[in-house]
Amino acid sequence: MAAEIIHSVFVSSTFDDFREERGELQKALLKSKCFPIGMGLFPSSDDETWDFIKRQIDQADYYIVVIAGRYGSLARDGLSFTEMEYDYARSVGKPILAFIHAAPGTIPADRTEMDPQARERLEAFKNKAGRSIVNRYTTPHELAMQVIASLVDLKDRNPAIGFIRADQKVDPKLYADVLEENKRLQEALNSFELTTTPFPGADETISSVAMIGGEEIMVTQTYGKIFVVVSEAIIDAKCSDRGIGNAILQTIQPSDGQQSHRSRAFKDQSTLSFIRRKLFSAGLIRLHPTTEEEHAFGCTIGISRYNLWELTSFGRTQYGLLSRNAGKG
């Protein structure tokens, strides 16, 4: 069974005037697979408590502020603790939802601010909260419904880490195995997608001068054609630089009975190196030093330690594609 992710939500509100709404809000959060933090339960009366509240906001996945008829108790700087929590949540970039009472005139008098200065601060706070996503409500039940709907949308737009039960935690080894399998599947998919067309640069040409029995011969070939020759040389175990080079030179002027002993070499010794680098950078071949066993097998008999050419998985699929296309031509 997949682990169930639970998100933490810090809720800012006043306390005495908000008891019924707080109960509905708490149930709504729990139904939304969220763990409520705050809920007006912190006695925000000193610096130590304020530091604790800031840590709770830091650790929360989402932040909700609910504003009704009260501005709330004030800190030393004249701001309410509810507004301070809101300002701090904004400063650390928490995803915020604001819920503001839609009909303040219907709020009972004992749950509204009577002091003109407090009412002015409350209105300024409402305007500030308007910078966030604002939802309007009139009853505790409507507030709960608004919270559920808004959280679903917020989770989609701003996915958060959340947490899971300890008995549902992911096995790290199983997770690593899944990642490795995903990597293999992605590589296979990439290989499949790339086999429908020749590798980038297959139609590019390279011109070189070959010395055949002392005679200079200029030839221009595509990298696609050269790669087919290289692939067949590797398949035939002619996988050293010398074997690959001879195979390419054979395509310039094939040997017959009378020409089999004619010397063959590129006039520019860097030509083969350039071809090797081109095919390597295209992901078609890989190189590795010869071993004693490979000497004995015959790839490099009589030759000192050379790099051996080997087809990659992508190279093998490209050989199949290019050789089929060559046959059609």
C-alpha positions as CSV (number, residue, x, y, z in Angstrom):
1,M,0.0,0.0,0.0
2,A,1.3,3.4,-0.9
3,A,2.4,5.6,2.0
4,E,-0.2,8.3,2.9
5,I,1.4,11.8,3.0
6,I,0.2,14.1,5.7
7,H,0.9,17.8,5.5
8,S,1.3,20.2,8.4
9,V,-0.6,23.5,8.3
10,F,0.0,26.5,10.6
11,V,-3.1,28.4,11.3
12,S,-3.1,32.0,12.5
13,S,-6.2,33.5,14.1
14,T,-7.4,35.3,17.2
15,F,-8.4,33.2,20.1
16,D,-11.3,34.2,22.4
17,D,-13.7,35.1,19.5
18,F,-12.9,32.1,17.4
19,R,-13.7,29.0,19.4
20,E,-16.5,27.6,17.1
21,E,-14.7,28.4,13.9
22,R,-11.5,26.8,15.3
23,G,-13.3,23.5,15.9
24,E,-14.8,23.4,12.4
25,L,-11.4,24.4,10.9
26,Q,-9.6,21.7,12.8
27,K,-12.0,19.0,11.6
28,A,-11.7,20.3,8.0
29,L,-7.9,20.1,8.1
30,L,-7.9,16.6,9.5
31,K,-10.3,15.5,6.7
32,S,-7.9,17.0,4.2
33,K,-5.0,14.8,5.6
34,C,-3.5,17.8,7.3
35,F,-2.1,18.3,10.8
36,P,-3.1,21.7,12.2
37,I,-0.5,23.7,14.1
38,G,-1.1,27.0,15.9
39,M,-4.8,27.3,16.1
40,G,-4.4,30.3,18.5
41,L,-3.1,28.0,21.3
42,F,0.3,29.5,21.7
43,P,0.5,32.2,24.4
44,S,2.6,34.6,22.4
45,S,3.7,36.7,25.2
46,D,7.5,36.6,25.1
47,D,10.5,36.4,22.8
48,E,11.2,32.7,23.6
49,T,7.6,31.7,22.6
50,W,7.8,33.9,19.5
51,D,11.0,32.1,18.4
52,F,9.2,28.8,19.0
53,I,6.3,29.9,16.8
54,K,8.6,30.9,14.0
55,R,10.2,27.5,14.0
56,Q,6.7,25.9,13.7
57,I,6.0,28.1,10.7
58,D,9.3,27.2,9.2
59,Q,8.5,23.5,9.5
60,A,4.9,23.8,8.3
61,D,4.0,22.9,4.7
62,Y,1.3,25.5,4.3
63,Y,0.0,28.6,6.2
64,I,-3.5,29.7,6.8
65,V,-4.7,33.0,8.3
66,V,-8.3,33.6,9.3
67,I,-9.5,37.2,10.0
68,A,-12.9,38.1,11.5
69,G,-13.9,40.9,13.9
70,R,-10.9,41.1,16.2
71,Y,-7.4,42.4,15.5
72,G,-6.0,40.4,18.4
73,S,-3.5,40.9,21.3
74,L,-0.6,43.2,20.5
75,A,3.1,42.8,20.7
76,R,5.5,45.5,21.9
77,D,5.7,47.0,18.4
78,G,1.9,47.5,18.2
79,L,1.2,44.7,15.7
80,S,-1.0,41.8,16.6
81,F,0.6,38.4,17.0
82,T,-1.7,37.1,14.2
83,E,-0.4,39.8,11.8
84,M,3.2,39.1,12.9
85,E,2.7,35.4,12.1
86,Y,1.3,36.3,8.7
87,D,4.2,38.7,8.0
88,Y,6.8,36.0,9.0
89,A,5.1,33.3,6.8
90,R,5.3,35.7,3.8
91,S,8.9,36.5,4.5
92,V,9.9,32.8,4.4
93,G,7.9,32.1,1.3
94,K,5.2,29.8,2.7
95,P,2.2,29.0,0.5
96,I,-0.5,31.1,2.1
97,L,-4.3,30.9,2.1
98,A,-6.3,33.8,3.7
99,F,-9.9,33.5,4.9
100,I,-11.7,36.8,5.7
101,H,-15.2,37.1,7.1
102,A,-17.5,38.3,4.3
103,A,-20.1,40.1,6.5
104,P,-18.4,41.8,9.4
105,G,-21.6,43.6,10.2
106,T,-23.2,40.4,11.3
107,I,-20.5,39.5,13.8
108,P,-21.8,39.8,17.4
109,A,-20.6,43.0,19.1
110,D,-18.6,41.1,21.8
111,R,-16.5,39.5,19.0
112,T,-15.6,42.7,17.3
113,E,-13.2,45.5,18.0
114,M,-14.7,48.5,19.7
115,D,-11.6,50.6,19.8
116,P,-11.3,52.8,16.7
117,Q,-7.5,52.4,16.4
118,A,-7.9,48.6,16.7
119,R,-10.6,48.6,14.0
120,E,-8.3,50.7,11.7
121,R,-5.4,48.2,12.2
122,L,-7.8,45.4,11.5
123,E,-8.8,46.9,8.2
124,A,-5.2,47.5,7.2
125,F,-4.4,43.9,8.1
126,K,-7.3,42.7,5.8
127,N,-5.9,44.8,3.0
128,K,-2.5,43.3,3.5
129,A,-3.9,39.8,3.5
130,G,-5.4,40.6,0.1
131,R,-1.9,40.1,-1.4
132,S,-2.4,36.3,-0.8
133,I,-5.2,34.1,-2.1
134,V,-8.3,35.3,-0.2
135,N,-11.5,33.3,0.4
136,R,-14.7,34.8,2.0
137,Y,-16.9,33.0,4.5
138,T,-19.8,33.8,6.8
139,T,-20.3,30.7,8.9
140,P,-18.0,28.2,10.6
141,H,-19.3,25.5,8.4
142,E,-18.7,27.5,5.2
143,L,-15.2,28.3,6.5
144,A,-14.6,24.5,6.8
145,M,-15.8,23.9,3.3
146,Q,-13.7,26.7,1.9
147,V,-10.6,25.3,3.6
148,I,-11.0,21.8,2.2
149,A,-11.6,23.1,-1.4
150,S,-8.7,25.6,-1.2
151,L,-6.2,23.1,0.2
152,V,-6.9,20.7,-2.6
153,D,-6.0,23.4,-5.1
154,L,-3.0,24.7,-3.2
155,K,-1.5,21.2,-2.9
156,D,-1.8,20.8,-6.7
157,R,-0.2,24.2,-7.4
158,N,2.4,24.0,-4.6
159,P,3.3,20.3,-3.8
160,A,4.9,20.0,-0.4
161,I,7.1,17.3,1.2
162,G,4.8,16.5,4.1
163,F,5.5,13.4,6.3
164,I,4.3,9.8,6.6
165,R,3.7,7.4,9.4
166,A,6.8,5.6,10.6
167,D,5.3,2.2,9.7
168,Q,4.7,3.4,6.1
169,K,8.1,4.8,5.4
170,V,9.8,3.8,2.2
171,D,12.5,1.1,2.3
172,P,15.6,3.0,1.1
173,K,16.9,-0.1,-0.7
174,L,13.6,-0.7,-2.5
175,Y,13.6,3.0,-3.5
176,A,17.1,2.8,-4.8
177,D,16.2,-0.3,-6.8
178,V,13.2,1.5,-8.3
179,L,15.4,4.4,-9.3
180,E,17.9,2.1,-11.0
181,E,15.1,0.2,-12.8
182,N,13.7,3.6,-14.0
183,K,17.1,4.6,-15.3
184,R,17.4,1.3,-17.2
185,L,14.0,1.8,-18.7
186,Q,14.7,5.4,-19.6
187,E,17.9,4.4,-21.4
188,A,16.1,1.6,-23.3
189,L,13.4,4.1,-24.3
190,N,16.0,6.6,-25.5
191,S,17.7,3.9,-27.4
192,F,14.4,2.8,-29.0
193,E,13.5,6.4,-30.0
194,L,16.9,7.1,-31.5
195,T,17.1,3.9,-33.6
196,T,14.5,5.2,-36.1
197,T,16.9,7.8,-37.5
198,P,20.7,7.8,-38.2
199,F,22.9,9.3,-35.5
200,P,23.5,13.1,-35.7
201,G,26.2,13.7,-38.2
202,A,25.8,10.5,-40.1
203,D,25.4,12.4,-43.3
204,E,28.4,14.6,-42.7
205,T,31.4,13.8,-44.9
206,I,35.1,13.6,-44.2
207,S,37.8,13.9,-47.0
208,S,41.1,12.1,-46.6
209,V,44.1,11.1,-48.6
210,A,45.2,7.5,-48.5
211,M,48.6,6.1,-49.6
212,I,47.9,2.9,-51.5
213,G,51.2,1.3,-52.7
214,G,52.8,4.8,-52.8
215,E,49.9,6.3,-54.8
216,E,47.9,9.1,-53.3
217,I,44.1,8.6,-53.5
218,M,41.7,11.3,-52.3
219,V,38.4,10.0,-51.0
220,T,35.3,11.5,-49.4
221,Q,33.0,9.4,-47.3
222,T,30.1,9.9,-44.9
223,Y,30.5,9.1,-41.3
224,G,27.5,6.8,-41.6
225,K,29.3,4.7,-44.2
226,I,32.5,4.7,-42.2
227,F,30.7,3.6,-39.1
228,V,29.2,0.6,-40.9
229,V,32.7,-0.4,-41.9
230,V,34.0,0.1,-38.4
231,S,31.1,-1.9,-36.9
232,E,31.8,-4.9,-39.2
233,A,35.5,-4.7,-38.4
234,I,34.7,-4.9,-34.7
235,I,32.3,-7.8,-35.3
236,D,35.1,-9.6,-37.2
237,A,37.5,-9.0,-34.2
238,K,39.6,-6.5,-36.1
239,C,39.1,-4.2,-33.1
240,S,42.5,-2.4,-32.8
241,D,43.4,0.9,-34.4
242,R,45.3,-1.0,-37.0
243,G,42.4,-3.4,-37.8
244,I,39.9,-0.5,-37.9
245,G,42.2,1.6,-40.1
246,N,42.8,-1.2,-42.6
247,A,39.1,-1.9,-42.8
248,I,38.4,1.7,-43.7
249,L,41.2,1.8,-46.2
250,Q,39.9,-1.3,-47.9
251,T,36.8,0.6,-48.8
252,I,38.9,3.2,-50.7
253,Q,40.5,0.6,-53.0
254,P,39.5,-2.9,-52.3
255,S,42.3,-5.5,-52.5
256,D,42.3,-8.1,-55.2
257,G,44.7,-11.0,-55.9
258,Q,47.3,-8.6,-57.4
259,Q,46.9,-5.8,-54.9
260,S,46.7,-7.8,-51.6
261,H,50.2,-6.9,-50.6
262,R,50.1,-3.2,-51.4
263,S,50.8,-1.0,-48.4
264,R,47.9,1.1,-47.2
265,A,47.9,4.0,-44.8
266,F,46.4,7.4,-44.3
267,K,48.7,10.2,-45.4
268,D,47.7,12.2,-42.4
269,Q,48.2,10.0,-39.4
270,S,45.6,12.0,-37.4
271,T,42.7,10.9,-39.8
272,L,42.0,7.7,-37.9
273,S,42.2,9.6,-34.5
274,F,39.7,12.1,-35.8
275,I,37.3,9.4,-36.9
276,R,37.7,7.6,-33.6
277,R,36.9,10.8,-31.6
278,K,33.9,11.6,-33.9
279,L,32.3,8.1,-33.4
280,F,33.1,8.1,-29.6
281,S,31.5,11.6,-29.1
282,A,28.4,10.4,-30.9
283,G,28.1,7.6,-28.4
284,L,28.6,4.8,-31.0
285,I,31.8,3.2,-29.6
286,R,33.6,2.8,-26.4
287,L,37.4,2.2,-25.9
288,H,39.3,0.1,-23.4
289,P,42.9,-1.0,-23.1
290,T,43.9,-4.4,-24.4
291,T,44.4,-7.1,-21.8
292,E,46.8,-10.1,-22.0
293,E,43.8,-12.3,-22.7
294,E,42.8,-10.2,-25.7
295,H,46.3,-10.3,-27.1
296,A,46.1,-14.1,-26.9
297,F,42.6,-14.1,-28.5
298,G,44.1,-12.4,-31.6
299,C,42.7,-8.9,-31.6
300,T,46.2,-7.4,-31.4
301,I,48.7,-10.2,-32.2
302,G,52.1,-8.7,-32.9
303,I,50.9,-5.2,-31.8
304,S,51.8,-3.4,-28.6
305,R,49.0,-2.4,-26.2
306,Y,46.4,-0.4,-28.1
307,N,42.9,0.7,-27.2
308,L,40.3,-1.7,-28.5
309,W,37.1,-0.4,-30.2
310,E,33.8,-1.7,-28.9
311,L,30.2,-1.0,-30.0
312,T,27.9,0.6,-27.5
313,S,24.2,-0.5,-27.2
314,F,23.3,2.7,-29.2
315,G,26.1,1.8,-31.7
316,R,24.7,-1.7,-32.3
317,T,21.2,-0.4,-33.0
318,Q,22.7,2.3,-35.3
319,Y,24.7,-0.4,-37.2
320,G,21.5,-2.4,-37.7
321,L,19.7,0.7,-39.0
322,L,22.5,2.0,-41.3
323,S,23.4,-1.5,-42.7
324,R,19.8,-2.1,-43.6
325,N,19.6,1.3,-45.3
326,A,22.9,0.5,-47.2
327,G,21.4,-2.7,-48.4
328,K,18.3,-0.9,-49.7
329,G,20.5,1.5,-51.6
